[in-house]
Amino acid sequence: MRKDAHSARKPKIIISTSDYDRLTRLASSAAGTMAEIAEELLSELDRAKVVADRAVPADVVRMGSTVSYRADNGQERKVKLVNPGEADIAEGKISIMTPIGTALIGLKVGQSIDWVGRDGHSHQLTVLAVDQPSA
């Protein structure tokens, strides 16, 4: 029950069909090696509204999106959400298989979410802008 109550407080998110399918496979395959983050990603996917790729609004974070957000400490960052093999912190590319990557997926501009970092501390971020990759 507690988990459902926690989910009810999270913002509504939208995921494209293709991201949903790819991320479900990714999380399932990582369940043995990265159980906690895989479980969190699957939880986010379970609560998402899944829509056709072309029906995802432009201001929603998808795989490949570049996202500007403000952290609860006031710091603003701009990152690109990528698959694990493409992640490079120096280039601002963060993996979906990180706590912050999982928190960002499906959010739209103006939404905030609480997430727990690898350090075990609770954080909050607010999405300021989303740029989609060129088709």
C-alpha positions in Angstrom: 0.0 0.0 0.0 2.7 2.4 0.9 4.3 2.1 -2.6 0.9 2.9 -4.3 0.5 5.9 -2.0 4.0 7.1 -3.0 3.2 6.6 -6.7 0.0 8.6 -6.3 2.1 11.6 -5.3 4.3 11.4 -8.3 3.5 13.6 -11.4 1.7 12.0 -14.3 4.2 11.0 -17.0 3.9 10.2 -20.7 6.1 7.6 -22.5 6.2 6.7 -26.2 5.4 3.2 -27.3 8.9 2.7 -28.7 10.6 4.1 -25.5 8.3 1.9 -23.3 9.2 -1.2 -25.3 13.0 -0.5 -25.3 13.2 0.6 -21.7 11.1 -2.4 -20.5 13.6 -4.7 -22.2 16.6 -2.8 -20.8 15.3 -2.8 -17.2 14.4 -6.5 -17.4 17.8 -7.4 -18.7 19.5 -5.3 -16.0 17.4 -6.7 -13.1 20.2 -9.1 -12.1 23.1 -6.6 -12.1 21.3 -3.3 -11.3 18.2 -4.6 -9.4 17.3 -1.4 -7.5 17.4 1.0 -10.5 15.8 -1.6 -12.8 13.0 -1.9 -10.4 12.6 1.9 -10.2 12.5 2.2 -14.0 9.9 -0.6 -14.3 7.8 1.2 -11.6 8.0 4.4 -13.6 7.1 2.6 -16.8 4.1 0.9 -15.1 2.6 4.2 -14.0 3.2 6.0 -17.3 0.6 6.8 -19.9 1.9 5.0 -23.0 1.1 6.8 -26.3 2.0 6.5 -30.0 5.4 8.0 -30.7 3.9 10.8 -32.7 1.5 11.6 -29.9 4.1 12.5 -27.4 4.1 16.3 -26.8 7.3 18.2 -27.7 7.8 19.3 -24.1 8.0 15.7 -22.7 11.3 14.1 -21.8 12.0 11.1 -24.0 15.1 9.1 -24.8 17.5 11.4 -26.6 15.9 14.5 -25.2 18.1 17.3 -24.0 16.6 18.5 -20.7 17.2 21.7 -18.6 16.2 21.3 -15.0 16.6 23.0 -11.6 17.7 20.9 -8.7 16.4 21.5 -5.2 19.7 23.2 -4.3 18.9 25.9 -7.0 21.5 24.5 -9.4 20.4 24.4 -13.1 21.8 21.7 -15.4 21.3 20.7 -19.0 21.7 17.0 -19.8 20.9 14.6 -22.6 19.0 11.4 -21.6 20.8 8.4 -23.3 21.2 4.6 -23.1 23.8 3.3 -20.7 26.5 2.7 -23.3 26.3 6.3 -24.5 26.5 8.0 -21.1 29.3 10.5 -20.5 29.0 12.9 -17.6 31.7 15.2 -19.1 29.5 15.7 -22.2 26.3 16.0 -20.2 25.0 12.7 -21.3 23.2 10.8 -18.5 22.0 7.2 -18.6 18.4 6.2 -18.2 19.8 3.6 -15.8 20.7 6.2 -13.1 18.3 7.5 -10.4 18.1 10.9 -12.1 17.7 9.5 -15.6 14.8 7.4 -14.3 13.3 10.4 -12.6 13.4 12.5 -15.7 11.8 10.1 -18.2 8.2 11.1 -19.1 8.2 14.5 -17.3 7.0 17.6 -19.1 8.2 21.2 -18.7 7.1 22.6 -15.4 6.7 19.3 -13.6 8.7 18.4 -10.5 9.6 15.0 -9.1 11.2 13.7 -5.9 13.9 11.1 -6.4 16.5 9.3 -4.3 20.1 9.6 -5.3 22.7 6.9 -5.1 23.8 8.6 -1.9 20.5 7.6 -0.3 19.4 11.2 0.0 16.1 12.5 -1.3 16.2 15.2 -4.0 13.8 17.2 -6.1 14.1 18.5 -9.6 11.9 20.6 -11.8 12.0 20.4 -15.6 12.6 23.9 -17.2 13.0 23.0 -20.9 13.0 20.0 -23.2 14.7 19.9 -26.7 14.0 16.9 -28.9 16.6 15.3 -31.1 16.3 16.2 -34.8 14.4 13.5 -36.7 
